[in-house]
Amino acid sequence: MSALSADLQPFRPPYVPRMARYQAWLHDTHGLSFDTYEALWQWSVDHPADFWQSVWDFEGFTSPTPHEAVLADPRMPGARWFVGAQVNYAQRVLRHVESAQAAAMPAIVCENELGDVRTIGWRELRRKVSAVALHLQELGIQPGDRVAAWMPNAHEAIVAFLACASIGAVWSICAPDMGLQAVVDRFAQIQPRVLIATLGVHFGGKPMDRAAAVRGLCERLPSVEHLLVVDSVFADEAATEALLASRMHSRWRAVIDRHDEAGAHFQPRWLPFDHPLWIVYSSGTTGLPKPLVHGHGGVLLMGAALNLHNDVGASYQRNSWGERFHWYSSTGWVMWNTQVGGLVNGATICLYNGAPGGDRSAPDWSTLWRFAARHKVTVFGAGAAFYAACMKAGVTLEACGDLSRVRALGSTGSPLAEDVQHWGTTQFEAIGTPDIWWNNLSGGTDFVGAFVIGLRGRPTPPGGMACRALGCAVQAWNEAGAAVVDEVGELVCTQPLPSMPLYFWGDVGDERYLSSYFDVYPGVWRHGDWIKVQRDGRCVIYGRSDATLNRHGLRLGTSEVYNAIEALDEVMDSLVIDLEHLGRASRMILFVVLRDGLVLDDALRARLKQAISTQVSPRFVPDEMLQAPDVPRTLSGKKQEVPIKKAFLGQPLSKVVNRDAMANPGCLPWYAEQAERHQRELQA
């Protein structure tokens, strides 16, 4: 048996992928060899304690106290990992400050829509993180206290997050383009003591004043004791003065300047492995967004395991610029957290603070590619919808600058269509990069990781993923709860992962946690995706199996859309579904029931779009709106979103809905007719 699996044999020094180096380390250190990647994966899920200990050792994790057990309790939920160990996310990032490579390459490169570029070196990053951390400590922030941020994808957000992590505060962030109510629905649940907010941004080609909105947010969050503001030239002066007069506050630049020298001696504090790191939000179909709490250790360890696949890090030296990692994201998407994770690996992270297509009134889908060329990006990632938009817009990469340093393309958020992947491959062949690697992955905010992912050395099938990630016991289950191969089934994970949520904030007795992932298969994580696991280990994701809205990777509960539009006098009731067809862009359809005598005309459509855009997010404006006779409901009054979604995906309504359990079955023929029309349009 060789030390490296057959999947990775073609690679030779000087470049050896991280996965190949890990396998060689397993062989040299533990005498473990695997003929194929599938054999390695099987070992990782059959022996989870041994696998996760190996990741800890291979990545050089340290702790001032030893851990008593890798996996003390394997149940889901409630598994306890590395009991007794201490870690800190910020410490893992800032350890790179003293490295030789850190002196030669920056930590962060950030550019906004106006072309303003800010470069942050590693030592400067440490000074800024330390300054904000010291300021938070002066305010009395203790480990476990929540700090919320309403900030864009700029370097200040990274600094603020690392500052919170360094002192054990719990971080949570929302993007500035989210509506006020959507932000309140999230932050009010966690009761933050400090709010950090940017007073203005430039997004989609337009300046956006946020000072008045920040004041409104503060008024609706009584737990906030202090406001830390990041000034902006896009903020209205009068609104800014009114905000600052109403709150105890401090200003970002003054905080950085005041603690600049003292920050050189600051050290992140050691924290228990399961100490809360951040709270992110993943919505179901009803109720408020779910506030998922992830721990320092789980996030770090899962990130290290996934990086065996993603292969991002300072050790990659294709040229003198080192690794430059860009994954386009807003701060409201979990891929922002993944982007920050590039710092853990010692890479320079390249942030674009703006809309991916530039000016929304006249989109330019070459914007991000030109950004990548200017900043010599080596790993480029985005949502699948971005690549589809580039193809449809006729983007030619040859005209976008020097992209020769790009060695990998990442895609997630929704299934990547085969023709889109072929388009990207052809574009890179034309600029002299015939071996471009597609790293298609699928996971979730829920466990801040990926279940299925790419593998260097194994070609990524167009429209699919190369393999199941190491440590992730992923299977496709049929309706009987049996694992199936080469068939579409529910994506489940049968073994716990270190990065699964510690708990939901404020969830007494884990009721919401259990109902979200373990209501169908007790003790087994049901993710809510359709998946096919092929015999060779490759996988295909077919979209959501529940009614959650998934717009380019951002998950939202349908209730948030209903709250926005049903407040309008014209709307009596509504139902929304999000359809994901393999090989096609997702399509969101909104059904509205109007007051008697009203018609869904262009003016009302515009009002509905405005309500969703303002109160939720422009990302969740539907692709199609239809006036419906009624909204199908169960006898208990619940909207029947899943059956209608299944009908529009091609299943007969008679097989997916029980008329006897409905309060208004008379509306079904209308929906059946619309579903048939939708299917005909797909086939045309």
TINUKE-500513 format. One line per field, with one value per residue (C-alpha): residue number from 1; residue in one letter; x, y, z. Coordinates in steps of 0.001 Angstrom, whole numbers. Example, Ala and Ser with C-alpha at 12.3 -4.5 7.8 and 13.67 -1.06 7.14 Angstrom:
// residues 2
num: [1; 2]
residu: [a; s]
X: [12300; 13670]
Y: [-4500; -1060]
Z: [7800; 7140]
//
This chain:
// residues 684
num: [1; 2; 3; 4; 5; 6; 7; 8; 9; 10; 11; 12; 13; 14; 15; 16; 17; 18; 19; 20; 21; 22; 23; 24; 25; 26; 27; 28; 29; 30; 31; 32; 33; 34; 35; 36; 37; 38; 39; 40; 41; 42; 43; 44; 45; 46; 47; 48; 49; 50; 51; 52; 53; 54; 55; 56; 57; 58; 59; 60; 61; 62; 63; 64; 65; 66; 67; 68; 69; 70; 71; 72; 73; 74; 75; 76; 77; 78; 79; 80; 81; 82; 83; 84; 85; 86; 87; 88; 89; 90; 91; 92; 93; 94; 95; 96; 97; 98; 99; 100; 101; 102; 103; 104; 105; 106; 107; 108; 109; 110; 111; 112; 113; 114; 115; 116; 117; 118; 119; 120; 121; 122; 123; 124; 125; 126; 127; 128; 129; 130; 131; 132; 133; 134; 135; 136; 137; 138; 139; 140; 141; 142; 143; 144; 145; 146; 147; 148; 149; 150; 151; 152; 153; 154; 155; 156; 157; 158; 159; 160; 161; 162; 163; 164; 165; 166; 167; 168; 169; 170; 171; 172; 173; 174; 175; 176; 177; 178; 179; 180; 181; 182; 183; 184; 185; 186; 187; 188; 189; 190; 191; 192; 193; 194; 195; 196; 197; 198; 199; 200; 201; 202; 203; 204; 205; 206; 207; 208; 209; 210; 211; 212; 213; 214; 215; 216; 217; 218; 219; 220; 221; 222; 223; 224; 225; 226; 227; 228; 229; 230; 231; 232; 233; 234; 235; 236; 237; 238; 239; 240; 241; 242; 243; 244; 245; 246; 247; 248; 249; 250; 251; 252; 253; 254; 255; 256; 257; 258; 259; 260; 261; 262; 263; 264; 265; 266; 267; 268; 269; 270; 271; 272; 273; 274; 275; 276; 277; 278; 279; 280; 281; 282; 283; 284; 285; 286; 287; 288; 289; 290; 291; 292; 293; 294; 295; 296; 297; 298; 299; 300; 301; 302; 303; 304; 305; 306; 307; 308; 309; 310; 311; 312; 313; 314; 315; 316; 317; 318; 319; 320; 321; 322; 323; 324; 325; 326; 327; 328; 329; 330; 331; 332; 333; 334; 335; 336; 337; 338; 339; 340; 341; 342; 343; 344; 345; 346; 347; 348; 349; 350; 351; 352; 353; 354; 355; 356; 357; 358; 359; 360; 361; 362; 363; 364; 365; 366; 367; 368; 369; 370; 371; 372; 373; 374; 375; 376; 377; 378; 379; 380; 381; 382; 383; 384; 385; 386; 387; 388; 389; 390; 391; 392; 393; 394; 395; 396; 397; 398; 399; 400; 401; 402; 403; 404; 405; 406; 407; 408; 409; 410; 411; 412; 413; 414; 415; 416; 417; 418; 419; 420; 421; 422; 423; 424; 425; 426; 427; 428; 429; 430; 431; 432; 433; 434; 435; 436; 437; 438; 439; 440; 441; 442; 443; 444; 445; 446; 447; 448; 449; 450; 451; 452; 453; 454; 455; 456; 457; 458; 459; 460; 461; 462; 463; 464; 465; 466; 467; 468; 469; 470; 471; 472; 473; 474; 475; 476; 477; 478; 479; 480; 481; 482; 483; 484; 485; 486; 487; 488; 489; 490; 491; 492; 493; 494; 495; 496; 497; 498; 499; 500; 501; 502; 503; 504; 505; 506; 507; 508; 509; 510; 511; 512; 513; 514; 515; 516; 517; 518; 519; 520; 521; 522; 523; 524; 525; 526; 527; 528; 529; 530; 531; 532; 533; 534; 535; 536; 537; 538; 539; 540; 541; 542; 543; 544; 545; 546; 547; 548; 549; 550; 551; 552; 553; 554; 555; 556; 557; 558; 559; 560; 561; 562; 563; 564; 565; 566; 567; 568; 569; 570; 571; 572; 573; 574; 575; 576; 577; 578; 579; 580; 581; 582; 583; 584; 585; 586; 587; 588; 589; 590; 591; 592; 593; 594; 595; 596; 597; 598; 599; 600; 601; 602; 603; 604; 605; 606; 607; 608; 609; 610; 611; 612; 613; 614; 615; 616; 617; 618; 619; 620; 621; 622; 623; 624; 625; 626; 627; 628; 629; 630; 631; 632; 633; 634; 635; 636; 637; 638; 639; 640; 641; 642; 643; 644; 645; 646; 647; 648; 649; 650; 651; 652; 653; 654; 655; 656; 657; 658; 659; 660; 661; 662; 663; 664; 665; 666; 667; 668; 669; 670; 671; 672; 673; 674; 675; 676; 677; 678; 679; 680; 681; 682; 683; 684]
residu: [m; s; a; l; s; a; d; l; q; p; f; r; p; p; y; v; p; r; m; a; r; y; q; a; w; l; h; d; t; h; g; l; s; f; d; t; y; e; a; l; w; q; w; s; v; d; h; p; a; d; f; w; q; s; v; w; d; f; e; g; f; t; s; p; t; p; h; e; a; v; l; a; d; p; r; m; p; g; a; r; w; f; v; g; a; q; v; n; y; a; q; r; v; l; r; h; v; e; s; a; q; a; a; a; m; p; a; i; v; c; e; n; e; l; g; d; v; r; t; i; g; w; r; e; l; r; r; k; v; s; a; v; a; l; h; l; q; e; l; g; i; q; p; g; d; r; v; a; a; w; m; p; n; a; h; e; a; i; v; a; f; l; a; c; a; s; i; g; a; v; w; s; i; c; a; p; d; m; g; l; q; a; v; v; d; r; f; a; q; i; q; p; r; v; l; i; a; t; l; g; v; h; f; g; g; k; p; m; d; r; a; a; a; v; r; g; l; c; e; r; l; p; s; v; e; h; l; l; v; v; d; s; v; f; a; d; e; a; a; t; e; a; l; l; a; s; r; m; h; s; r; w; r; a; v; i; d; r; h; d; e; a; g; a; h; f; q; p; r; w; l; p; f; d; h; p; l; w; i; v; y; s; s; g; t; t; g; l; p; k; p; l; v; h; g; h; g; g; v; l; l; m; g; a; a; l; n; l; h; n; d; v; g; a; s; y; q; r; n; s; w; g; e; r; f; h; w; y; s; s; t; g; w; v; m; w; n; t; q; v; g; g; l; v; n; g; a; t; i; c; l; y; n; g; a; p; g; g; d; r; s; a; p; d; w; s; t; l; w; r; f; a; a; r; h; k; v; t; v; f; g; a; g; a; a; f; y; a; a; c; m; k; a; g; v; t; l; e; a; c; g; d; l; s; r; v; r; a; l; g; s; t; g; s; p; l; a; e; d; v; q; h; w; g; t; t; q; f; e; a; i; g; t; p; d; i; w; w; n; n; l; s; g; g; t; d; f; v; g; a; f; v; i; g; l; r; g; r; p; t; p; p; g; g; m; a; c; r; a; l; g; c; a; v; q; a; w; n; e; a; g; a; a; v; v; d; e; v; g; e; l; v; c; t; q; p; l; p; s; m; p; l; y; f; w; g; d; v; g; d; e; r; y; l; s; s; y; f; d; v; y; p; g; v; w; r; h; g; d; w; i; k; v; q; r; d; g; r; c; v; i; y; g; r; s; d; a; t; l; n; r; h; g; l; r; l; g; t; s; e; v; y; n; a; i; e; a; l; d; e; v; m; d; s; l; v; i; d; l; e; h; l; g; r; a; s; r; m; i; l; f; v; v; l; r; d; g; l; v; l; d; d; a; l; r; a; r; l; k; q; a; i; s; t; q; v; s; p; r; f; v; p; d; e; m; l; q; a; p; d; v; p; r; t; l; s; g; k; k; q; e; v; p; i; k; k; a; f; l; g; q; p; l; s; k; v; v; n; r; d; a; m; a; n; p; g; c; l; p; w; y; a; e; q; a; e; r; h; q; r; e; l; q; a]
X: [0; 1253; 1336; -805; -4132; -4416; -6520; -3480; -655; -209; 1071; 4783; 7006; 7520; 3722; 2057; -1582; -2423; -4480; -1503; 767; -1779; -1891; 1895; 1912; -634; 1630; 4836; 3335; 712; 1512; -1856; -2082; -5095; -5373; -8228; -9765; -12947; -10955; -9532; -13013; -14404; -11674; -12409; -16100; -15594; -13002; -14050; -11937; -8790; -9514; -10157; -7127; -5063; -6346; -5420; -1899; -1308; -2309; -200; -2930; -1650; -3325; -1966; -4018; -4329; -7675; -9093; -10907; -11401; -15083; -16468; -20087; -20948; -24668; -26399; -27058; -24842; -21534; -18597; -15270; -11720; -12848; -10223; -8467; -8196; -8061; -8770; -9710; -7905; -4768; -4708; -4919; -2395; 210; 1156; 2283; 5825; 6237; 8652; 5858; 3774; 6516; 6340; 2573; -382; -3152; -6076; -6620; -9992; -11476; -14853; -17015; -15344; -11930; -10593; -8080; -6968; -4107; -3626; -355; -204; 1368; -1154; -3930; -2688; -2519; -6055; -7486; -5759; -7010; -10643; -10302; -8897; -11719; -14324; -12688; -12806; -16548; -16807; -17380; -16810; -16458; -19874; -21241; -22667; -21374; -23469; -22327; -24202; -21304; -20311; -17537; -14717; -11580; -13223; -15626; -12716; -10887; -13983; -14711; -11160; -11211; -14369; -12933; -9702; -11494; -14198; -17076; -19653; -19857; -22861; -23126; -25736; -25207; -26206; -28516; -30755; -33952; -34282; -36931; -34858; -31894; -34032; -35478; -31934; -30199; -33123; -32916; -29303; -29442; -26075; -24391; -22433; -23414; -20736; -22159; -21089; -23036; -22969; -21947; -21733; -23471; -24879; -23675; -25417; -24439; -26532; -26944; -27445; -27216; -30975; -31399; -28693; -30542; -33733; -31907; -30526; -34002; -35322; -32444; -32732; -29864; -27325; -25318; -22715; -22413; -19096; -19500; -17462; -17826; -18647; -18687; -21979; -23773; -26141; -24601; -27854; -28828; -25353; -25538; -28978; -27721; -24609; -26576; -28921; -26432; -23345; -20843; -17255; -15721; -13658; -10681; -10325; -10392; -7658; -5457; -5886; -4793; -2186; 872; -769; -2028; 1488; 1480; -2043; -2525; -5787; -7067; -7193; -10775; -12415; -12709; -16494; -16548; -19022; -17349; -20202; -23938; -25142; -28692; -30376; -34097; -36743; -40162; -41861; -40930; -37907; -34498; -32611; -29624; -26992; -24077; -20750; -17654; -14039; -12667; -15320; -15019; -11225; -11100; -13741; -11945; -8686; -10325; -12038; -8814; -7369; -9827; -9842; -6040; -5783; -2791; 449; 2429; 1326; 4039; 3164; 4766; 6266; 2833; 1914; -1679; -4390; -7854; -11090; -14590; -17232; -19758; -21794; -21386; -24794; -23672; -21649; -19086; -17976; -16924; -15134; -13364; -12109; -10885; -8283; -6406; -6253; -4383; -1966; -3332; -3952; -7714; -8987; -12321; -14610; -16931; -19733; -22180; -20740; -22179; -21332; -24050; -27425; -28956; -26325; -24661; -21074; -20357; -16660; -16283; -15059; -12788; -11075; -10769; -9141; -6704; -5684; -4955; -3388; -5958; -4930; -8175; -11446; -14828; -18416; -21987; -23032; -25458; -22533; -20879; -24218; -24682; -21194; -21937; -25296; -23740; -21065; -18117; -14755; -11989; -9278; -10568; -10482; -6744; -4097; -5883; -3029; -2432; -5924; -5447; -8806; -12462; -14887; -18650; -21469; -24864; -26864; -26150; -23695; -25076; -22943; -22912; -21784; -18854; -17932; -18064; -15622; -13250; -13234; -12600; -9539; -8254; -8370; -6121; -3599; -4821; -6077; -5803; -8124; -9594; -13287; -13950; -17734; -18989; -22221; -22766; -24457; -24574; -25975; -22605; -20383; -18856; -19272; -20656; -19645; -16648; -13773; -10564; -7320; -6387; -9962; -11759; -14894; -17864; -19728; -22808; -21571; -19034; -15954; -16511; -17896; -15708; -13445; -15084; -18579; -20641; -22961; -25508; -28597; -31607; -34865; -38300; -37803; -34644; -32304; -29080; -29241; -26582; -27157; -30591; -31768; -32495; -32451; -28965; -28208; -25116; -24953; -21968; -21485; -19106; -17113; -18710; -22339; -24113; -23423; -27050; -29520; -29398; -32304; -33565; -34884; -34459; -33008; -36558; -35852; -32515; -34111; -37040; -34749; -32440; -33572; -37374; -37427; -34533; -33827; -30094; -29299; -28791; -31239; -29867; -32802; -31118; -31714; -28489; -27343; -24223; -22758; -20905; -17569; -18161; -19000; -22129; -24867; -27008; -30532; -31616; -33688; -36030; -37966; -39574; -36636; -35709; -32136; -31112; -27528; -26472; -28411; -31110; -34228; -37506; -40639; -42207; -39895; -41235; -44813; -44284; -43082; -45863; -48861; -48563; -49856; -53604; -54064; -52669; -54952; -52660; -49508; -47330; -43768; -41698; -38082; -37400; -33993; -33801; -30484; -28720; -30924; -30914; -33214; -36633; -38650; -42422; -44719; -48466; -50657; -54328; -55689; -58739; -61883; -61865; -58110; -55772; -52056; -50919; -47479; -47992; -48825; -45974; -43633; -44979; -44512; -40948; -40215; -41588; -39445; -36358; -36625; -37769; -35979; -33331; -33179; -31858; -35299; -37350; -39213; -38656; -42388; -45576; -48975; -52404; -53914; -57510; -56460; -53455; -53685; -53738; -53999; -56889; -54684; -54077; -50508; -49561; -48775; -45528; -43735; -46526; -46854; -43096; -43051; -45814; -43837; -40823; -42859; -44640; -48433; -50328; -52495; -49417; -47927; -50992; -53757; -56986; -58714; -56200; -56824; -59049; -59542; -58868; -60893; -57862; -55709; -56799; -55560; -52131; -52013; -52638; -49876; -47472; -48170; -47546; -44239; -43171; -44060; -41924; -38997; -39233; -39628]
Y: [0; 3462; 6367; 8429; 7329; 6746; 9906; 12028; 10156; 12576; 15344; 15693; 18220; 21128; 21365; 18783; 19417; 19644; 16442; 14533; 15924; 14858; 11331; 11136; 12340; 9655; 7039; 8317; 9013; 6300; 3752; 4336; 4018; 4083; 2957; 5333; 8471; 6530; 4245; 7287; 8791; 5525; 5417; 9033; 8320; 4882; 6225; 9834; 10268; 9072; 11237; 14478; 13883; 13482; 16837; 18473; 17019; 17578; 21243; 21845; 22870; 23606; 24024; 25060; 22207; 18689; 17320; 14318; 12853; 13724; 12741; 12284; 11839; 10894; 11701; 14256; 16856; 17201; 15679; 16978; 17423; 17855; 18207; 20126; 21688; 25470; 27400; 30840; 31665; 35025; 33404; 30999; 33957; 36195; 33453; 34240; 37772; 36652; 34385; 35217; 35109; 37602; 40164; 39710; 39610; 41522; 40031; 41856; 43660; 45424; 47395; 49128; 49978; 53347; 51723; 52734; 50093; 49461; 47069; 45807; 44140; 41389; 43577; 46333; 43754; 42705; 46361; 47092; 43886; 44589; 48184; 47213; 44336; 46675; 49131; 46410; 45385; 49009; 48918; 45930; 43283; 39832; 36386; 35290; 38819; 39393; 42032; 42667; 44314; 45866; 46158; 45504; 43294; 45649; 45254; 46856; 43911; 41453; 43468; 43773; 40050; 39058; 41534; 39931; 36449; 37413; 38308; 35625; 37909; 36318; 37869; 38276; 40246; 41287; 42948; 46619; 45791; 43757; 45509; 46901; 44386; 41442; 42675; 43269; 39757; 38405; 40674; 41057; 37332; 37499; 40798; 42333; 44757; 46529; 47386; 48128; 49811; 51473; 54683; 54447; 52224; 52346; 49313; 48460; 51731; 53911; 55546; 54337; 56383; 54046; 56531; 56841; 53073; 52515; 54874; 52890; 49666; 51030; 52134; 48614; 46892; 47972; 45659; 47800; 49869; 51276; 52052; 51899; 53752; 53489; 56874; 57075; 59796; 58293; 59040; 61985; 64544; 65477; 61844; 61104; 63962; 62832; 59272; 60226; 62605; 59781; 57061; 56415; 55961; 55919; 56324; 53675; 55810; 57291; 53816; 52577; 55625; 55619; 52008; 51760; 51371; 49303; 46865; 45614; 43773; 42345; 38578; 36710; 34777; 30990; 29709; 26294; 24362; 24801; 28490; 30344; 32129; 33542; 33403; 32977; 32654; 29963; 30259; 27602; 28059; 29458; 31642; 33817; 33065; 30379; 31806; 29061; 29185; 27771; 27270; 28357; 24837; 23335; 26093; 25892; 22117; 21869; 24613; 22684; 19475; 21217; 22931; 19494; 19731; 23482; 23589; 27258; 28541; 30433; 27274; 27488; 29392; 29564; 32987; 35626; 36945; 33894; 32733; 35332; 34078; 35721; 34382; 36917; 37271; 39713; 39676; 38020; 34788; 32068; 32321; 35562; 33418; 31118; 34121; 35131; 31550; 32233; 34216; 31142; 29416; 32326; 33467; 37052; 37533; 39834; 41489; 43177; 45596; 46005; 44292; 41492; 43031; 46606; 49158; 47401; 49731; 48647; 45444; 44688; 41043; 41450; 43545; 40755; 39274; 42618; 42929; 39470; 40415; 43665; 41945; 38756; 36384; 32712; 31126; 32667; 31700; 32843; 31599; 29436; 32159; 34546; 32260; 31760; 35531; 35916; 33304; 34848; 38318; 37083; 37953; 37282; 36719; 37633; 41209; 41324; 41592; 39096; 36153; 33701; 33357; 31931; 28208; 27264; 28250; 27664; 27442; 27013; 28406; 26364; 23620; 24727; 23945; 21810; 24407; 27094; 24984; 24221; 27950; 28726; 25947; 27135; 30719; 29697; 27493; 30575; 32532; 29713; 27859; 24499; 22822; 25146; 23270; 23601; 23129; 22800; 22391; 22261; 22584; 25165; 27951; 25363; 23699; 26282; 23645; 21509; 17999; 17453; 19161; 19080; 17053; 18008; 15202; 14042; 15916; 17672; 16426; 19311; 20012; 17890; 17507; 15313; 13578; 13586; 15613; 13797; 13234; 13832; 10635; 11749; 9420; 9667; 8143; 7085; 7517; 4323; 5722; 3388; 4502; 4434; 4756; 6220; 7381; 10795; 10881; 13049; 14251; 12983; 12893; 9911; 10984; 14224; 16935; 19333; 22357; 21375; 24067; 24026; 25136; 27739; 30927; 30997; 27565; 26030; 22270; 22330; 22194; 24259; 22508; 19075; 20047; 21660; 18712; 15627; 15626; 13048; 10779; 11018; 11102; 11607; 15039; 15721; 18659; 19499; 18870; 16285; 14409; 11536; 9676; 7835; 4540; 6228; 8645; 11659; 13544; 15706; 18157; 18736; 21641; 22008; 19294; 21687; 25100; 27229; 29932; 29584; 32508; 32044; 30538; 32898; 30974; 32712; 31589; 32165; 33905; 36883; 37465; 37033; 39601; 42123; 41813; 40852; 44179; 45790; 46489; 44926; 41524; 39094; 36075; 34803; 31788; 31639; 28750; 28563; 26084; 24646; 22565; 20886; 22785; 25878; 28991; 28849; 30426; 31992; 32297; 34388; 33709; 36502; 36548; 40086; 41889; 41451; 43446; 44053; 42905; 42224; 44964; 46479; 49125; 46568; 44334; 47269; 47840; 44180; 44213; 47395; 45928; 42802; 44722; 47227; 45018; 41776; 42109; 42756; 39207; 37822; 39725; 36915; 36046; 35664; 36879; 35264; 36256; 33160; 32377; 31103; 29792; 26034; 25363; 22366; 21935; 23447; 26520; 25876; 26987; 23991; 25241; 21908; 20143; 23111; 23213; 19483; 19977; 22689; 20362; 17836; 15599; 15100; 17097; 14054; 12240; 15023; 16471; 14911; 16664; 15334; 17161; 20473; 23317; 24499; 21727; 23600; 25750; 22780; 22585; 26138; 25264; 22040; 24040; 26523; 23682; 22062; 25384; 25704; 22230; 22986; 26133; 24144; 21641; 24256]
Z: [0; -866; 1561; -817; -2230; -5949; -6237; -5411; -7121; -10053; -7793; -7265; -5485; -5371; -5112; -2919; -1947; 1718; 1517; 115; 2831; 5453; 4052; 4008; 7626; 8587; 7025; 8608; 12050; 12468; 9785; 8091; 4304; 2006; -1595; -2392; -1012; -262; 2032; 3832; 4164; 5544; 8193; 9165; 9843; 11386; 13840; 14534; 17671; 15896; 12852; 14737; 16966; 13807; 12483; 15805; 15639; 11917; 12141; 15243; 17676; 21182; 24544; 27956; 29410; 27937; 26834; 28675; 25677; 22016; 21985; 25460; 24420; 20809; 20934; 18705; 19824; 22872; 21773; 23844; 22081; 23403; 26997; 28971; 25971; 25567; 22303; 20866; 17279; 17349; 18729; 15763; 13381; 15096; 15455; 11843; 12767; 13563; 10536; 7738; 5189; 7162; 6710; 2950; 2398; 3865; 5958; 4324; 1043; 824; -2067; -2307; -5309; -5787; -6173; -2772; -1606; 1965; 2718; 6290; 7272; 9868; 12539; 11859; 12116; 15550; 16709; 15551; 17019; 20326; 20406; 19927; 22406; 25065; 24416; 24875; 28127; 29307; 28649; 30980; 28335; 29822; 28274; 27069; 26559; 23087; 20692; 17575; 14363; 11435; 9033; 5412; 4066; 5075; 7159; 10218; 10479; 10498; 13158; 15358; 15121; 16065; 18958; 20336; 19899; 21658; 24915; 24767; 23757; 21464; 18002; 15706; 12462; 9885; 6516; 6064; 3142; 5448; 6473; 9991; 11080; 9842; 11885; 14977; 14667; 14954; 17443; 19864; 20622; 21797; 23760; 22811; 25198; 22457; 18882; 16282; 13192; 9981; 9337; 5564; 2656; -1115; -2577; -5973; -7431; -4864; -1555; 1380; 4548; 7526; 10416; 10876; 10583; 13220; 15547; 14950; 15681; 18955; 20019; 19444; 21248; 24900; 25893; 23979; 26449; 24073; 20354; 18495; 15195; 12020; 10347; 6654; 4024; 2848; 6121; 6480; 8862; 10576; 11083; 12429; 14939; 16113; 16552; 18502; 20726; 21689; 22654; 24734; 21940; 20793; 17351; 15606; 14646; 18125; 19689; 17351; 17954; 21735; 22214; 19473; 21719; 24460; 21833; 21114; 24462; 24307; 24135; 23390; 26369; 26429; 26393; 26805; 23536; 23533; 24498; 22219; 19312; 17265; 16713; 13141; 11893; 9859; 9312; 9200; 7668; 10767; 13696; 14286; 12725; 14614; 16542; 16218; 18654; 17473; 19600; 19120; 19011; 16767; 14175; 14152; 13929; 11200; 9296; 9528; 8290; 5385; 4415; 3648; 753; 70; 32; 1009; 2912; 3146; 2371; -1244; -3129; -6796; -6984; -4758; -3853; -1780; -1320; -1939; -1076; -2194; -1688; -2544; 264; 2253; 6017; 6280; 4574; 6278; 3468; 5124; 8071; 5627; 4087; 7558; 7968; 5305; 7940; 10172; 7340; 6919; 3560; 2495; 2276; -475; 355; -2133; -347; -2857; -5178; -7339; -10496; -9610; -10368; -10143; -12713; -15253; -13975; -14969; -14173; -14905; -11717; -9426; -12086; -12598; -8813; -8698; -11451; -9738; -6437; -7823; -6309; -6324; -4989; -6206; -4768; -5207; -5217; -8154; -9254; -9801; -12338; -14103; -14312; -15811; -18465; -19382; -19552; -21961; -19701; -21356; -18823; -21334; -21126; -17287; -16704; -15643; -14013; -14536; -10796; -10160; -9552; -8013; -8355; -5503; -5882; -3378; -2392; -4919; -7466; -10163; -13614; -15938; -18716; -16283; -15085; -18701; -19421; -16617; -17613; -21226; -20146; -18141; -20933; -23161; -20780; -20470; -17360; -18681; -15280; -13349; -10379; -9525; -5819; -5701; -2150; -198; 3521; 5643; 8144; 10535; 11203; 9475; 7250; 4148; 3836; 203; -1348; -3834; -3801; -5485; -7851; -8415; -11225; -10053; -12111; -13767; -11693; -8785; -5967; -5934; -2586; 912; 3260; 5691; 9055; 7659; 7813; 5010; 3453; 1258; 3021; 1427; 2996; 5006; 6620; 4719; 3048; -762; -3471; -6937; -5776; -4626; -907; 2200; 3150; 6647; 8816; 11149; 13284; 15267; 14080; 16276; 14591; 15024; 17086; 20791; 21191; 19959; 22017; 24445; 23391; 26612; 26606; 23062; 21692; 18543; 18007; 18134; 15919; 13346; 12634; 14558; 14244; 11428; 12454; 16215; 16838; 13130; 11577; 8711; 6762; 4502; 1127; -1582; -2398; -4580; -3447; -6413; -6217; -6848; -3963; -6077; -5070; -6562; -4565; -5886; -3687; -545; 658; 2898; 2446; 3588; 1081; -191; -2340; -3515; -189; 2092; 3956; 5186; 6678; 4608; 7596; 7144; 3629; 4865; 7619; 5057; 2473; 4559; 6348; 3131; 3142; -277; 729; 2510; 2458; 744; 107; -1217; -2584; -3743; -6535; -7351; -10525; -11287; -14029; -13701; -11562; -8554; -8994; -6195; -6731; -4564; -4487; -3109; -2191; -2569; -1247; -3304; -6499; -6587; -9341; -9137; -11498; -12055; -9390; -6704; -7831; -7344; -3822; -2938; -4236; -2303; 927; 639; -466; 2392; 5256; 4385; 1665; -2093; -2411; -1547; -4103; -5934; -9571; -10219; -8536; -9077; -7821; -6206; -5197; -1773; 174; 867; 4585; 6876; 9255; 11945; 9779; 8590; 5088; 2901; 1420; 1019; -947; -3332; -3766; -4566; -7130; -8894; -8888; -10863; -8362; -8663; -6052; -5353; -4054; -1930; -216; 1863; 884; 3997; 6155; 4360; 5395; 1794; -754; -3382; -4243; -5276; -8933; -9507; -8046; -10057; -13229; -12363; -11557; -14916; -16654; -14807; -15890; -19522; -19402; -18023; -20852; -23571]
//
